[in-house]
Amino acid sequence: MIRCKEKYVQTYHNDGNYFVVGSSAMTKTIATRLKDRGIRKKNIIKDTFIGY
């Protein structure tokens, strides 16, 4: 999964949208990693699953 994300970030950077879905901790961690790589907040869409 991480390798796929890295390839996408390198290819599309801020021309792509990043849909992050999962637990609260996971979505927060991945969104932070994307921001650290220069992805704008408006390009990151988070959806948290609770109680699965």
mmCIF entry with sequence, helices, sheets and N, C-alpha, C, O atoms, coordinates in Angstrom:
data_MODEL
# 
_entry.id   MODEL 
# 
_entity.id                         1 
_entity.type                       polymer 
_entity.pdbx_number_of_molecules   1 
# 
_entity_poly.entity_id                      1 
_entity_poly.type                           'polypeptide(L)' 
_entity_poly.nstd_linkage                   no 
_entity_poly.nstd_monomer                   no 
_entity_poly.pdbx_seq_one_letter_code       MIRCKEKYVQTYHNDGNYFVVGSSAMTKTIATRLKDRGIRKKNIIKDTFIGY 
_entity_poly.pdbx_seq_one_letter_code_can   MIRCKEKYVQTYHNDGNYFVVGSSAMTKTIATRLKDRGIRKKNIIKDTFIGY 
_entity_poly.pdbx_strand_id                 A 
# 
loop_
_entity_poly_seq.entity_id 
_entity_poly_seq.num 
_entity_poly_seq.mon_id 
_entity_poly_seq.hetero 
1 1  MET n 
1 2  ILE n 
1 3  ARG n 
1 4  CYS n 
1 5  LYS n 
1 6  GLU n 
1 7  LYS n 
1 8  TYR n 
1 9  VAL n 
1 10 GLN n 
1 11 THR n 
1 12 TYR n 
1 13 HIS n 
1 14 ASN n 
1 15 ASP n 
1 16 GLY n 
1 17 ASN n 
1 18 TYR n 
1 19 PHE n 
1 20 VAL n 
1 21 VAL n 
1 22 GLY n 
1 23 SER n 
1 24 SER n 
1 25 ALA n 
1 26 MET n 
1 27 THR n 
1 28 LYS n 
1 29 THR n 
1 30 ILE n 
1 31 ALA n 
1 32 THR n 
1 33 ARG n 
1 34 LEU n 
1 35 LYS n 
1 36 ASP n 
1 37 ARG n 
1 38 GLY n 
1 39 ILE n 
1 40 ARG n 
1 41 LYS n 
1 42 LYS n 
1 43 ASN n 
1 44 ILE n 
1 45 ILE n 
1 46 LYS n 
1 47 ASP n 
1 48 THR n 
1 49 PHE n 
1 50 ILE n 
1 51 GLY n 
1 52 TYR n 
# 
_struct_asym.id          A 
_struct_asym.entity_id   1 
# 
loop_
_struct_conf.conf_type_id 
_struct_conf.id 
_struct_conf.pdbx_PDB_helix_id 
_struct_conf.beg_label_comp_id 
_struct_conf.beg_label_asym_id 
_struct_conf.beg_label_seq_id 
_struct_conf.pdbx_beg_PDB_ins_code 
_struct_conf.end_label_comp_id 
_struct_conf.end_label_asym_id 
_struct_conf.end_label_seq_id 
_struct_conf.pdbx_end_PDB_ins_code 
_struct_conf.beg_auth_comp_id 
_struct_conf.beg_auth_asym_id 
_struct_conf.beg_auth_seq_id 
_struct_conf.end_auth_comp_id 
_struct_conf.end_auth_asym_id 
_struct_conf.end_auth_seq_id 
_struct_conf.pdbx_PDB_helix_class 
_struct_conf.details 
_struct_conf.pdbx_PDB_helix_length 
HELX_P HELX_P1 AA1 ILE A 2  ? TYR A 12 ? ILE A 2  TYR A 12 1 ? 11 
HELX_P HELX_P2 AA2 HIS A 13 ? ASP A 15 ? HIS A 13 ASP A 15 5 ? 3  
HELX_P HELX_P3 AA3 SER A 24 ? ASP A 36 ? SER A 24 ASP A 36 1 ? 13 
HELX_P HELX_P4 AA4 LYS A 41 ? ASN A 43 ? LYS A 41 ASN A 43 5 ? 3  
# 
_struct_conf_type.id          HELX_P 
_struct_conf_type.criteria    ? 
_struct_conf_type.reference   ? 
# 
_struct_sheet.id               AA1 
_struct_sheet.type             ? 
_struct_sheet.number_strands   2 
_struct_sheet.details          ? 
# 
_struct_sheet_order.sheet_id     AA1 
_struct_sheet_order.range_id_1   1 
_struct_sheet_order.range_id_2   2 
_struct_sheet_order.offset       ? 
_struct_sheet_order.sense        parallel 
# 
loop_
_struct_sheet_range.sheet_id 
_struct_sheet_range.id 
_struct_sheet_range.beg_label_comp_id 
_struct_sheet_range.beg_label_asym_id 
_struct_sheet_range.beg_label_seq_id 
_struct_sheet_range.pdbx_beg_PDB_ins_code 
_struct_sheet_range.end_label_comp_id 
_struct_sheet_range.end_label_asym_id 
_struct_sheet_range.end_label_seq_id 
_struct_sheet_range.pdbx_end_PDB_ins_code 
_struct_sheet_range.beg_auth_comp_id 
_struct_sheet_range.beg_auth_asym_id 
_struct_sheet_range.beg_auth_seq_id 
_struct_sheet_range.end_auth_comp_id 
_struct_sheet_range.end_auth_asym_id 
_struct_sheet_range.end_auth_seq_id 
AA1 1 TYR A 18 ? GLY A 22 ? TYR A 18 GLY A 22 
AA1 2 ILE A 44 ? THR A 48 ? ILE A 44 THR A 48 
# 
loop_
_atom_site.group_PDB 
_atom_site.id 
_atom_site.type_symbol 
_atom_site.label_atom_id 
_atom_site.label_alt_id 
_atom_site.label_comp_id 
_atom_site.label_asym_id 
_atom_site.label_entity_id 
_atom_site.label_seq_id 
_atom_site.pdbx_PDB_ins_code 
_atom_site.Cartn_x 
_atom_site.Cartn_y 
_atom_site.Cartn_z 
_atom_site.occupancy 
_atom_site.B_iso_or_equiv 
_atom_site.pdbx_formal_charge 
_atom_site.auth_seq_id 
_atom_site.auth_comp_id 
_atom_site.auth_asym_id 
_atom_site.auth_atom_id 
_atom_site.pdbx_PDB_model_num 
ATOM 1   N N  . MET A 1 1  ? 0.820   -1.193 0.000   1.00 0.00 ? 1  MET A N  1 
ATOM 2   C CA . MET A 1 1  ? 0.000   0.000  0.000   1.00 0.00 ? 1  MET A CA 1 
ATOM 3   C C  . MET A 1 1  ? 0.865   1.258  0.000   1.00 0.00 ? 1  MET A C  1 
ATOM 4   O O  . MET A 1 1  ? 0.622   2.176  -0.784  1.00 0.00 ? 1  MET A O  1 
ATOM 5   N N  . ILE A 1 2  ? 1.859   1.307  0.862   1.00 0.00 ? 2  ILE A N  1 
ATOM 6   C CA . ILE A 1 2  ? 2.701   2.496  0.956   1.00 0.00 ? 2  ILE A CA 1 
ATOM 7   C C  . ILE A 1 2  ? 3.433   2.733  -0.354  1.00 0.00 ? 2  ILE A C  1 
ATOM 8   O O  . ILE A 1 2  ? 3.542   3.874  -0.803  1.00 0.00 ? 2  ILE A O  1 
ATOM 9   N N  . ARG A 1 3  ? 3.940   1.667  -0.976  1.00 0.00 ? 3  ARG A N  1 
ATOM 10  C CA . ARG A 1 3  ? 4.641   1.813  -2.243  1.00 0.00 ? 3  ARG A CA 1 
ATOM 11  C C  . ARG A 1 3  ? 3.727   2.397  -3.319  1.00 0.00 ? 3  ARG A C  1 
ATOM 12  O O  . ARG A 1 3  ? 4.140   3.254  -4.099  1.00 0.00 ? 3  ARG A O  1 
ATOM 13  N N  . CYS A 1 4  ? 2.492   1.928  -3.350  1.00 0.00 ? 4  CYS A N  1 
ATOM 14  C CA . CYS A 1 4  ? 1.515   2.434  -4.306  1.00 0.00 ? 4  CYS A CA 1 
ATOM 15  C C  . CYS A 1 4  ? 1.267   3.921  -4.074  1.00 0.00 ? 4  CYS A C  1 
ATOM 16  O O  . CYS A 1 4  ? 1.206   4.702  -5.024  1.00 0.00 ? 4  CYS A O  1 
ATOM 17  N N  . LYS A 1 5  ? 1.125   4.308  -2.811  1.00 0.00 ? 5  LYS A N  1 
ATOM 18  C CA . LYS A 1 5  ? 0.890   5.714  -2.477  1.00 0.00 ? 5  LYS A CA 1 
ATOM 19  C C  . LYS A 1 5  ? 2.072   6.576  -2.917  1.00 0.00 ? 5  LYS A C  1 
ATOM 20  O O  . LYS A 1 5  ? 1.884   7.655  -3.479  1.00 0.00 ? 5  LYS A O  1 
ATOM 21  N N  . GLU A 1 6  ? 3.294   6.095  -2.659  1.00 0.00 ? 6  GLU A N  1 
ATOM 22  C CA . GLU A 1 6  ? 4.488   6.859  -3.022  1.00 0.00 ? 6  GLU A CA 1 
ATOM 23  C C  . GLU A 1 6  ? 4.546   7.070  -4.532  1.00 0.00 ? 6  GLU A C  1 
ATOM 24  O O  . GLU A 1 6  ? 4.877   8.163  -4.992  1.00 0.00 ? 6  GLU A O  1 
ATOM 25  N N  . LYS A 1 7  ? 4.229   6.041  -5.301  1.00 0.00 ? 7  LYS A N  1 
ATOM 26  C CA . LYS A 1 7  ? 4.248   6.155  -6.759  1.00 0.00 ? 7  LYS A CA 1 
ATOM 27  C C  . LYS A 1 7  ? 3.217   7.184  -7.221  1.00 0.00 ? 7  LYS A C  1 
ATOM 28  O O  . LYS A 1 7  ? 3.491   7.992  -8.108  1.00 0.00 ? 7  LYS A O  1 
ATOM 29  N N  . TYR A 1 8  ? 2.032   7.148  -6.614  1.00 0.00 ? 8  TYR A N  1 
ATOM 30  C CA . TYR A 1 8  ? 0.970   8.087  -6.967  1.00 0.00 ? 8  TYR A CA 1 
ATOM 31  C C  . TYR A 1 8  ? 1.391   9.516  -6.643  1.00 0.00 ? 8  TYR A C  1 
ATOM 32  O O  . TYR A 1 8  ? 1.177   10.428 -7.442  1.00 0.00 ? 8  TYR A O  1 
ATOM 33  N N  . VAL A 1 9  ? 1.993   9.710  -5.464  1.00 0.00 ? 9  VAL A N  1 
ATOM 34  C CA . VAL A 1 9  ? 2.437   11.046 -5.049  1.00 0.00 ? 9  VAL A CA 1 
ATOM 35  C C  . VAL A 1 9  ? 3.493   11.563 -6.014  1.00 0.00 ? 9  VAL A C  1 
ATOM 36  O O  . VAL A 1 9  ? 3.448   12.726 -6.413  1.00 0.00 ? 9  VAL A O  1 
ATOM 37  N N  . GLN A 1 10 ? 4.440   10.718 -6.394  1.00 0.00 ? 10 GLN A N  1 
ATOM 38  C CA . GLN A 1 10 ? 5.491   11.138 -7.320  1.00 0.00 ? 10 GLN A CA 1 
ATOM 39  C C  . GLN A 1 10 ? 4.925   11.472 -8.699  1.00 0.00 ? 10 GLN A C  1 
ATOM 40  O O  . GLN A 1 10 ? 5.386   12.401 -9.362  1.00 0.00 ? 10 GLN A O  1 
ATOM 41  N N  . THR A 1 11 ? 3.937   10.714 -9.114  1.00 0.00 ? 11 THR A N  1 
ATOM 42  C CA . THR A 1 11 ? 3.367   10.916 -10.448 1.00 0.00 ? 11 THR A CA 1 
ATOM 43  C C  . THR A 1 11 ? 2.443   12.130 -10.509 1.00 0.00 ? 11 THR A C  1 
ATOM 44  O O  . THR A 1 11 ? 2.537   12.932 -11.438 1.00 0.00 ? 11 THR A O  1 
ATOM 45  N N  . TYR A 1 12 ? 1.555   12.271 -9.530  1.00 0.00 ? 12 TYR A N  1 
ATOM 46  C CA . TYR A 1 12 ? 0.501   13.286 -9.617  1.00 0.00 ? 12 TYR A CA 1 
ATOM 47  C C  . TYR A 1 12 ? 0.658   14.475 -8.684  1.00 0.00 ? 12 TYR A C  1 
ATOM 48  O O  . TYR A 1 12 ? 0.065   15.525 -8.931  1.00 0.00 ? 12 TYR A O  1 
ATOM 49  N N  . HIS A 1 13 ? 1.434   14.341 -7.626  1.00 0.00 ? 13 HIS A N  1 
ATOM 50  C CA . HIS A 1 13 ? 1.654   15.381 -6.621  1.00 0.00 ? 13 HIS A CA 1 
ATOM 51  C C  . HIS A 1 13 ? 0.344   16.121 -6.327  1.00 0.00 ? 13 HIS A C  1 
ATOM 52  O O  . HIS A 1 13 ? -0.602  15.490 -5.855  1.00 0.00 ? 13 HIS A O  1 
ATOM 53  N N  . ASN A 1 14 ? 0.248   17.403 -6.580  1.00 0.00 ? 14 ASN A N  1 
ATOM 54  C CA . ASN A 1 14 ? -0.976  18.157 -6.264  1.00 0.00 ? 14 ASN A CA 1 
ATOM 55  C C  . ASN A 1 14 ? -1.974  18.206 -7.419  1.00 0.00 ? 14 ASN A C  1 
ATOM 56  O O  . ASN A 1 14 ? -2.970  18.926 -7.353  1.00 0.00 ? 14 ASN A O  1 
ATOM 57  N N  . ASP A 1 15 ? -1.705  17.439 -8.477  1.00 0.00 ? 15 ASP A N  1 
ATOM 58  C CA . ASP A 1 15 ? -2.688  17.333 -9.560  1.00 0.00 ? 15 ASP A CA 1 
ATOM 59  C C  . ASP A 1 15 ? -3.676  16.204 -9.293  1.00 0.00 ? 15 ASP A C  1 
ATOM 60  O O  . ASP A 1 15 ? -4.625  16.017 -10.055 1.00 0.00 ? 15 ASP A O  1 
ATOM 61  N N  . GLY A 1 16 ? -3.459  15.450 -8.216  1.00 0.00 ? 16 GLY A N  1 
ATOM 62  C CA . GLY A 1 16 ? -4.344  14.339 -7.870  1.00 0.00 ? 16 GLY A CA 1 
ATOM 63  C C  . GLY A 1 16 ? -5.071  14.599 -6.567  1.00 0.00 ? 16 GLY A C  1 
ATOM 64  O O  . GLY A 1 16 ? -4.694  15.477 -5.791  1.00 0.00 ? 16 GLY A O  1 
ATOM 65  N N  . ASN A 1 17 ? -6.109  13.830 -6.340  1.00 0.00 ? 17 ASN A N  1 
ATOM 66  C CA . ASN A 1 17 ? -6.816  13.857 -5.060  1.00 0.00 ? 17 ASN A CA 1 
ATOM 67  C C  . ASN A 1 17 ? -6.502  12.560 -4.329  1.00 0.00 ? 17 ASN A C  1 
ATOM 68  O O  . ASN A 1 17 ? -6.340  11.508 -4.948  1.00 0.00 ? 17 ASN A O  1 
ATOM 69  N N  . TYR A 1 18 ? -6.418  12.647 -3.009  1.00 0.00 ? 18 TYR A N  1 
ATOM 70  C CA . TYR A 1 18 ? -6.016  11.518 -2.191  1.00 0.00 ? 18 TYR A CA 1 
ATOM 71  C C  . TYR A 1 18 ? -7.151  11.180 -1.232  1.00 0.00 ? 18 TYR A C  1 
ATOM 72  O O  . TYR A 1 18 ? -7.444  11.943 -0.312  1.00 0.00 ? 18 TYR A O  1 
ATOM 73  N N  . PHE A 1 19 ? -7.789  10.026 -1.452  1.00 0.00 ? 19 PHE A N  1 
ATOM 74  C CA . PHE A 1 19 ? -8.892  9.577  -0.619  1.00 0.00 ? 19 PHE A CA 1 
ATOM 75  C C  . PHE A 1 19 ? -8.336  8.604  0.413   1.00 0.00 ? 19 PHE A C  1 
ATOM 76  O O  . PHE A 1 19 ? -7.877  7.516  0.065   1.00 0.00 ? 19 PHE A O  1 
ATOM 77  N N  . VAL A 1 20 ? -8.377  8.997  1.679   1.00 0.00 ? 20 VAL A N  1 
ATOM 78  C CA . VAL A 1 20 ? -7.808  8.204  2.763   1.00 0.00 ? 20 VAL A CA 1 
ATOM 79  C C  . VAL A 1 20 ? -8.969  7.692  3.613   1.00 0.00 ? 20 VAL A C  1 
ATOM 80  O O  . VAL A 1 20 ? -9.706  8.477  4.210   1.00 0.00 ? 20 VAL A O  1 
ATOM 81  N N  . VAL A 1 21 ? -9.124  6.364  3.661   1.00 0.00 ? 21 VAL A N  1 
ATOM 82  C CA . VAL A 1 21 ? -10.246 5.756  4.357   1.00 0.00 ? 21 VAL A CA 1 
ATOM 83  C C  . VAL A 1 21 ? -9.727  4.717  5.337   1.00 0.00 ? 21 VAL A C  1 
ATOM 84  O O  . VAL A 1 21 ? -8.884  3.892  4.985   1.00 0.00 ? 21 VAL A O  1 
ATOM 85  N N  . GLY A 1 22 ? -10.234 4.755  6.577   1.00 0.00 ? 22 GLY A N  1 
ATOM 86  C CA . GLY A 1 22 ? -9.842  3.765  7.573   1.00 0.00 ? 22 GLY A CA 1 
ATOM 87  C C  . GLY A 1 22 ? -10.096 4.278  8.965   1.00 0.00 ? 22 GLY A C  1 
ATOM 88  O O  . GLY A 1 22 ? -10.933 5.154  9.181   1.00 0.00 ? 22 GLY A O  1 
ATOM 89  N N  . SER A 1 23 ? -9.358  3.717  9.916   1.00 0.00 ? 23 SER A N  1 
ATOM 90  C CA . SER A 1 23 ? -9.512  4.141  11.310  1.00 0.00 ? 23 SER A CA 1 
ATOM 91  C C  . SER A 1 23 ? -9.026  5.582  11.461  1.00 0.00 ? 23 SER A C  1 
ATOM 92  O O  . SER A 1 23 ? -8.303  6.099  10.609  1.00 0.00 ? 23 SER A O  1 
ATOM 93  N N  . SER A 1 24 ? -9.425  6.206  12.536  1.00 0.00 ? 24 SER A N  1 
ATOM 94  C CA . SER A 1 24 ? -9.038  7.593  12.791  1.00 0.00 ? 24 SER A CA 1 
ATOM 95  C C  . SER A 1 24 ? -7.514  7.759  12.823  1.00 0.00 ? 24 SER A C  1 
ATOM 96  O O  . SER A 1 24 ? -6.969  8.682  12.219  1.00 0.00 ? 24 SER A O  1 
ATOM 97  N N  . ALA A 1 25 ? -6.844  6.863  13.527  1.00 0.00 ? 25 ALA A N  1 
ATOM 98  C CA . ALA A 1 25 ? -5.380  6.950  13.631  1.00 0.00 ? 25 ALA A CA 1 
ATOM 99  C C  . ALA A 1 25 ? -4.719  6.777  12.264  1.00 0.00 ? 25 ALA A C  1 
ATOM 100 O O  . ALA A 1 25 ? -3.768  7.488  11.938  1.00 0.00 ? 25 ALA A O  1 
ATOM 101 N N  . MET A 1 26 ? -5.218  5.838  11.470  1.00 0.00 ? 26 MET A N  1 
ATOM 102 C CA . MET A 1 26 ? -4.623  5.586  10.162  1.00 0.00 ? 26 MET A CA 1 
ATOM 103 C C  . MET A 1 26 ? -4.817  6.772  9.218   1.00 0.00 ? 26 MET A C  1 
ATOM 104 O O  . MET A 1 26 ? -3.874  7.204  8.555   1.00 0.00 ? 26 MET A O  1 
ATOM 105 N N  . THR A 1 27 ? -6.047  7.298  9.160   1.00 0.00 ? 27 THR A N  1 
ATOM 106 C CA . THR A 1 27 ? -6.293  8.413  8.248   1.00 0.00 ? 27 THR A CA 1 
ATOM 107 C C  . THR A 1 27 ? -5.474  9.633  8.650   1.00 0.00 ? 27 THR A C  1 
ATOM 108 O O  . THR A 1 27 ? -4.968  10.353 7.790   1.00 0.00 ? 27 THR A O  1 
ATOM 109 N N  . LYS A 1 28 ? -5.343  9.866  9.951   1.00 0.00 ? 28 LYS A N  1 
ATOM 110 C CA . LYS A 1 28 ? -4.544  10.995 10.428  1.00 0.00 ? 28 LYS A CA 1 
ATOM 111 C C  . LYS A 1 28 ? -3.071  10.818 10.059  1.00 0.00 ? 28 LYS A C  1 
ATOM 112 O O  . LYS A 1 28 ? -2.427  11.763 9.603   1.00 0.00 ? 28 LYS A O  1 
ATOM 113 N N  . THR A 1 29 ? -2.538  9.612  10.256  1.00 0.00 ? 29 THR A N  1 
ATOM 114 C CA . THR A 1 29 ? -1.136  9.337  9.957   1.00 0.00 ? 29 THR A CA 1 
ATOM 115 C C  . THR A 1 29 ? -0.837  9.498  8.469   1.00 0.00 ? 29 THR A C  1 
ATOM 116 O O  . THR A 1 29 ? 0.144   10.141 8.095   1.00 0.00 ? 29 THR A O  1 
ATOM 117 N N  . ILE A 1 30 ? -1.679  8.916  7.627   1.00 0.00 ? 30 ILE A N  1 
ATOM 118 C CA . ILE A 1 30 ? -1.437  9.005  6.176   1.00 0.00 ? 30 ILE A CA 1 
ATOM 119 C C  . ILE A 1 30 ? -1.607  10.428 5.683   1.00 0.00 ? 30 ILE A C  1 
ATOM 120 O O  . ILE A 1 30 ? -0.830  10.880 4.842   1.00 0.00 ? 30 ILE A O  1 
ATOM 121 N N  . ALA A 1 31 ? -2.609  11.152 6.185   1.00 0.00 ? 31 ALA A N  1 
ATOM 122 C CA . ALA A 1 31 ? -2.788  12.550 5.786   1.00 0.00 ? 31 ALA A CA 1 
ATOM 123 C C  . ALA A 1 31 ? -1.569  13.381 6.182   1.00 0.00 ? 31 ALA A C  1 
ATOM 124 O O  . ALA A 1 31 ? -1.141  14.249 5.422   1.00 0.00 ? 31 ALA A O  1 
ATOM 125 N N  . THR A 1 32 ? -1.010  13.126 7.355   1.00 0.00 ? 32 THR A N  1 
ATOM 126 C CA . THR A 1 32 ? 0.194   13.848 7.795   1.00 0.00 ? 32 THR A CA 1 
ATOM 127 C C  . THR A 1 32 ? 1.366   13.531 6.884   1.00 0.00 ? 32 THR A C  1 
ATOM 128 O O  . THR A 1 32 ? 2.122   14.429 6.513   1.00 0.00 ? 32 THR A O  1 
ATOM 129 N N  . ARG A 1 33 ? 1.524   12.274 6.521   1.00 0.00 ? 33 ARG A N  1 
ATOM 130 C CA . ARG A 1 33 ? 2.620   11.886 5.611   1.00 0.00 ? 33 ARG A CA 1 
ATOM 131 C C  . ARG A 1 33 ? 2.460   12.564 4.247   1.00 0.00 ? 33 ARG A C  1 
ATOM 132 O O  . ARG A 1 33 ? 3.442   13.010 3.652   1.00 0.00 ? 33 ARG A O  1 
ATOM 133 N N  . LEU A 1 34 ? 1.231   12.637 3.760   1.00 0.00 ? 34 LEU A N  1 
ATOM 134 C CA . LEU A 1 34 ? 1.002   13.310 2.481   1.00 0.00 ? 34 LEU A CA 1 
ATOM 135 C C  . LEU A 1 34 ? 1.347   14.796 2.582   1.00 0.00 ? 34 LEU A C  1 
ATOM 136 O O  . LEU A 1 34 ? 1.997   15.345 1.692   1.00 0.00 ? 34 LEU A O  1 
ATOM 137 N N  . LYS A 1 35 ? 0.917   15.442 3.656   1.00 0.00 ? 35 LYS A N  1 
ATOM 138 C CA . LYS A 1 35 ? 1.231   16.868 3.850   1.00 0.00 ? 35 LYS A CA 1 
ATOM 139 C C  . LYS A 1 35 ? 2.734   17.085 3.948   1.00 0.00 ? 35 LYS A C  1 
ATOM 140 O O  . LYS A 1 35 ? 3.256   18.071 3.427   1.00 0.00 ? 35 LYS A O  1 
ATOM 141 N N  . ASP A 1 36 ? 3.434   16.167 4.614   1.00 0.00 ? 36 ASP A N  1 
ATOM 142 C CA . ASP A 1 36 ? 4.889   16.258 4.728   1.00 0.00 ? 36 ASP A CA 1 
ATOM 143 C C  . ASP A 1 36 ? 5.576   16.159 3.370   1.00 0.00 ? 36 ASP A C  1 
ATOM 144 O O  . ASP A 1 36 ? 6.696   16.639 3.196   1.00 0.00 ? 36 ASP A O  1 
ATOM 145 N N  . ARG A 1 37 ? 4.903   15.537 2.416   1.00 0.00 ? 37 ARG A N  1 
ATOM 146 C CA . ARG A 1 37 ? 5.454   15.403 1.061   1.00 0.00 ? 37 ARG A CA 1 
ATOM 147 C C  . ARG A 1 37 ? 4.983   16.527 0.140   1.00 0.00 ? 37 ARG A C  1 
ATOM 148 O O  . ARG A 1 37 ? 5.203   16.481 -1.070  1.00 0.00 ? 37 ARG A O  1 
ATOM 149 N N  . GLY A 1 38 ? 4.334   17.532 0.721   1.00 0.00 ? 38 GLY A N  1 
ATOM 150 C CA . GLY A 1 38 ? 3.966   18.716 -0.043  1.00 0.00 ? 38 GLY A CA 1 
ATOM 151 C C  . GLY A 1 38 ? 2.579   18.691 -0.641  1.00 0.00 ? 38 GLY A C  1 
ATOM 152 O O  . GLY A 1 38 ? 2.236   19.570 -1.431  1.00 0.00 ? 38 GLY A O  1 
ATOM 153 N N  . ILE A 1 39 ? 1.768   17.705 -0.285  1.00 0.00 ? 39 ILE A N  1 
ATOM 154 C CA . ILE A 1 39 ? 0.400   17.644 -0.808  1.00 0.00 ? 39 ILE A CA 1 
ATOM 155 C C  . ILE A 1 39 ? -0.461  18.638 -0.038  1.00 0.00 ? 39 ILE A C  1 
ATOM 156 O O  . ILE A 1 39 ? -0.452  18.665 1.193   1.00 0.00 ? 39 ILE A O  1 
ATOM 157 N N  . ARG A 1 40 ? -1.200  19.446 -0.777  1.00 0.00 ? 40 ARG A N  1 
ATOM 158 C CA . ARG A 1 40 ? -2.073  20.444 -0.142  1.00 0.00 ? 40 ARG A CA 1 
ATOM 159 C C  . ARG A 1 40 ? -3.235  19.777 0.575   1.00 0.00 ? 40 ARG A C  1 
ATOM 160 O O  . ARG A 1 40 ? -3.728  18.730 0.157   1.00 0.00 ? 40 ARG A O  1 
ATOM 161 N N  . LYS A 1 41 ? -3.658  20.404 1.658   1.00 0.00 ? 41 LYS A N  1 
ATOM 162 C CA . LYS A 1 41 ? -4.755  19.882 2.467   1.00 0.00 ? 41 LYS A CA 1 
ATOM 163 C C  . LYS A 1 41 ? -6.028  19.705 1.635   1.00 0.00 ? 41 LYS A C  1 
ATOM 164 O O  . LYS A 1 41 ? -6.778  18.753 1.852   1.00 0.00 ? 41 LYS A O  1 
ATOM 165 N N  . LYS A 1 42 ? -6.277  20.605 0.693   1.00 0.00 ? 42 LYS A N  1 
ATOM 166 C CA . LYS A 1 42 ? -7.500  20.520 -0.115  1.00 0.00 ? 42 LYS A CA 1 
ATOM 167 C C  . LYS A 1 42 ? -7.502  19.308 -1.049  1.00 0.00 ? 42 LYS A C  1 
ATOM 168 O O  . LYS A 1 42 ? -8.551  18.946 -1.583  1.00 0.00 ? 42 LYS A O  1 
ATOM 169 N N  . ASN A 1 43 ? -6.341  18.675 -1.253  1.00 0.00 ? 43 ASN A N  1 
ATOM 170 C CA . ASN A 1 43 ? -6.248  17.499 -2.109  1.00 0.00 ? 43 ASN A CA 1 
ATOM 171 C C  . ASN A 1 43 ? -6.382  16.196 -1.320  1.00 0.00 ? 43 ASN A C  1 
ATOM 172 O O  . ASN A 1 43 ? -6.327  15.115 -1.906  1.00 0.00 ? 43 ASN A O  1 
ATOM 173 N N  . ILE A 1 44 ? -6.557  16.284 -0.004  1.00 0.00 ? 44 ILE A N  1 
ATOM 174 C CA . ILE A 1 44 ? -6.653  15.100 0.846   1.00 0.00 ? 44 ILE A CA 1 
ATOM 175 C C  . ILE A 1 44 ? -8.075  15.013 1.404   1.00 0.00 ? 44 ILE A C  1 
ATOM 176 O O  . ILE A 1 44 ? -8.525  15.910 2.117   1.00 0.00 ? 44 ILE A O  1 
ATOM 177 N N  . ILE A 1 45 ? -8.769  13.939 1.076   1.00 0.00 ? 45 ILE A N  1 
ATOM 178 C CA . ILE A 1 45 ? -10.123 13.719 1.549   1.00 0.00 ? 45 ILE A CA 1 
ATOM 179 C C  . ILE A 1 45 ? -10.085 12.518 2.493   1.00 0.00 ? 45 ILE A C  1 
ATOM 180 O O  . ILE A 1 45 ? -9.663  11.431 2.099   1.00 0.00 ? 45 ILE A O  1 
ATOM 181 N N  . LYS A 1 46 ? -10.525 12.711 3.737   1.00 0.00 ? 46 LYS A N  1 
ATOM 182 C CA . LYS A 1 46 ? -10.490 11.640 4.732   1.00 0.00 ? 46 LYS A CA 1 
ATOM 183 C C  . LYS A 1 46 ? -11.907 11.159 5.052   1.00 0.00 ? 46 LYS A C  1 
ATOM 184 O O  . LYS A 1 46 ? -12.850 11.947 5.124   1.00 0.00 ? 46 LYS A O  1 
ATOM 185 N N  . ASP A 1 47 ? -12.028 9.847  5.241   1.00 0.00 ? 47 ASP A N  1 
ATOM 186 C CA . ASP A 1 47 ? -13.290 9.240  5.675   1.00 0.00 ? 47 ASP A CA 1 
ATOM 187 C C  . ASP A 1 47 ? -12.943 8.213  6.739   1.00 0.00 ? 47 ASP A C  1 
ATOM 188 O O  . ASP A 1 47 ? -12.296 7.205  6.453   1.00 0.00 ? 47 ASP A O  1 
ATOM 189 N N  . THR A 1 48 ? -13.369 8.468  7.953   1.00 0.00 ? 48 THR A N  1 
ATOM 190 C CA . THR A 1 48 ? -13.023 7.615  9.080   1.00 0.00 ? 48 THR A CA 1 
ATOM 191 C C  . THR A 1 48 ? -14.103 6.584  9.339   1.00 0.00 ? 48 THR A C  1 
ATOM 192 O O  . THR A 1 48 ? -15.281 6.919  9.462   1.00 0.00 ? 48 THR A O  1 
ATOM 193 N N  . PHE A 1 49 ? -13.687 5.310  9.421   1.00 0.00 ? 49 PHE A N  1 
ATOM 194 C CA . PHE A 1 49 ? -14.603 4.228  9.807   1.00 0.00 ? 49 PHE A CA 1 
ATOM 195 C C  . PHE A 1 49 ? -14.519 4.066  11.313  1.00 0.00 ? 49 PHE A C  1 
ATOM 196 O O  . PHE A 1 49 ? -13.428 3.942  11.870  1.00 0.00 ? 49 PHE A O  1 
ATOM 197 N N  . ILE A 1 50 ? -15.641 4.067  11.956  1.00 0.00 ? 50 ILE A N  1 
ATOM 198 C CA . ILE A 1 50 ? -15.688 3.923  13.403  1.00 0.00 ? 50 ILE A CA 1 
ATOM 199 C C  . ILE A 1 50 ? -16.417 2.622  13.754  1.00 0.00 ? 50 ILE A C  1 
ATOM 200 O O  . ILE A 1 50 ? -17.500 2.347  13.237  1.00 0.00 ? 50 ILE A O  1 
ATOM 201 N N  . GLY A 1 51 ? -15.819 1.846  14.622  1.00 0.00 ? 51 GLY A N  1 
ATOM 202 C CA . GLY A 1 51 ? -16.479 0.663  15.151  1.00 0.00 ? 51 GLY A CA 1 
ATOM 203 C C  . GLY A 1 51 ? -16.536 -0.545 14.259  1.00 0.00 ? 51 GLY A C  1 
ATOM 204 O O  . GLY A 1 51 ? -17.507 -1.301 14.315  1.00 0.00 ? 51 GLY A O  1 
ATOM 205 N N  . TYR A 1 52 ? -15.545 -0.752 13.450  1.00 0.00 ? 52 TYR A N  1 
ATOM 206 C CA . TYR A 1 52 ? -15.559 -1.964 12.624  1.00 0.00 ? 52 TYR A CA 1 
ATOM 207 C C  . TYR A 1 52 ? -14.726 -3.052 13.215  1.00 0.00 ? 52 TYR A C  1 
ATOM 208 O O  . TYR A 1 52 ? -14.632 -4.138 12.643  1.00 0.00 ? 52 TYR A O  1 
# 
